[in-house]
Amino acid sequence: MAFKVFEQLFRHPLTDKGLESFSKDLENARTTLGEIGEPAYCIGVGNDLR
């Protein structure tokens, strides 16, 4: 895949619009529901999993 085409995957008006919409929805969900769930932990990435 040409770099220009690859770059356009991330710099596209629909990508920007989708990310903006997702960010608004996420903020609304957090306002309504508060913080839900536990943060994800990865084994071997500085977490004490004893």
Distance bins in CASP14 RR format, pairs under 12 A and 6 or more apart:
PFRMAT RR
TARGET T0000
AUTHOR 0000-0000-0000
RMODE 2
METHOD distances of the structure
MODEL  1
1 7 0 0 0 0 0 1 0 0 0 0 0
1 8 0 0 0 0 0 1 0 0 0 0 0
1 9 0 0 0 0 1 0 0 0 0 0 0
2 8 0 0 0 0 1 0 0 0 0 0 0
2 9 0 0 0 0 0 1 0 0 0 0 0
3 9 0 0 0 0 0 1 0 0 0 0 0
3 10 0 0 0 0 0 1 0 0 0 0 0
4 10 0 0 0 0 0 1 0 0 0 0 0
4 11 0 0 0 0 0 1 0 0 0 0 0
5 11 0 0 0 0 0 1 0 0 0 0 0
5 12 0 0 0 0 0 1 0 0 0 0 0
6 12 0 0 0 0 0 1 0 0 0 0 0
7 15 0 0 0 0 0 1 0 0 0 0 0
8 14 0 0 0 0 0 1 0 0 0 0 0
8 15 0 0 0 0 1 0 0 0 0 0 0
8 16 0 0 0 0 0 1 0 0 0 0 0
9 15 1 0 0 1 0 0 0 0 0 0 0
9 16 0 0 0 0 0 1 0 0 0 0 0
10 16 0 0 0 0 1 0 0 0 0 0 0
10 19 0 0 0 0 1 0 0 0 0 0 0
11 19 0 0 0 0 0 1 0 0 0 0 0
12 18 0 0 0 0 1 0 0 0 0 0 0
12 19 0 0 0 0 0 1 0 0 0 0 0
13 19 0 0 0 0 0 1 0 0 0 0 0
13 20 0 0 0 0 0 1 0 0 0 0 0
14 20 0 0 0 0 0 1 0 0 0 0 0
14 21 0 0 0 0 0 1 0 0 0 0 0
15 21 0 0 0 0 0 1 0 0 0 0 0
15 22 0 0 0 0 0 1 0 0 0 0 0
16 22 0 0 0 0 0 1 0 0 0 0 0
16 23 0 0 0 0 0 1 0 0 0 0 0
17 23 0 0 0 0 0 1 0 0 0 0 0
17 24 0 0 0 0 0 1 0 0 0 0 0
18 24 0 0 0 0 1 0 0 0 0 0 0
18 25 0 0 0 0 1 0 0 0 0 0 0
18 26 0 0 0 0 0 1 0 0 0 0 0
19 25 0 0 0 0 0 1 0 0 0 0 0
19 26 0 0 0 0 0 1 0 0 0 0 0
20 26 0 0 0 0 0 1 0 0 0 0 0
20 27 0 0 0 0 0 1 0 0 0 0 0
21 27 0 0 0 0 0 1 0 0 0 0 0
21 28 0 0 0 0 0 1 0 0 0 0 0
22 28 0 0 0 0 0 1 0 0 0 0 0
22 29 0 0 0 0 0 1 0 0 0 0 0
23 29 0 0 0 0 0 1 0 0 0 0 0
23 30 0 0 0 0 0 1 0 0 0 0 0
24 30 0 0 0 0 0 1 0 0 0 0 0
24 31 0 0 0 0 0 1 0 0 0 0 0
25 31 0 0 0 0 0 1 0 0 0 0 0
25 32 0 0 0 0 0 1 0 0 0 0 0
25 33 0 0 0 0 0 1 0 0 0 0 0
26 32 0 0 0 0 0 1 0 0 0 0 0
26 33 0 0 0 0 0 1 0 0 0 0 0
26 34 0 0 0 0 0 1 0 0 0 0 0
26 35 0 0 0 0 0 1 0 0 0 0 0
26 36 0 0 0 0 0 1 0 0 0 0 0
27 33 0 0 0 0 0 1 0 0 0 0 0
27 34 0 0 0 0 0 1 0 0 0 0 0
28 34 0 0 0 0 0 1 0 0 0 0 0
29 35 0 0 0 0 0 1 0 0 0 0 0
29 36 0 0 0 0 1 0 0 0 0 0 0
30 36 0 0 0 0 1 0 0 0 0 0 0
30 37 0 0 0 0 0 1 0 0 0 0 0
38 47 0 0 0 0 0 1 0 0 0 0 0
39 45 0 0 0 0 0 1 0 0 0 0 0
39 47 0 0 0 0 1 0 0 0 0 0 0
40 47 0 0 0 0 0 1 0 0 0 0 0
41 47 1 0 1 0 0 0 0 0 0 0 0
41 48 0 0 0 0 1 0 0 0 0 0 0
41 49 1 0 0 1 0 0 0 0 0 0 0
42 49 0 0 0 0 1 0 0 0 0 0 0
43 49 1 0 0 1 0 0 0 0 0 0 0
43 50 0 0 0 0 0 1 0 0 0 0 0
END
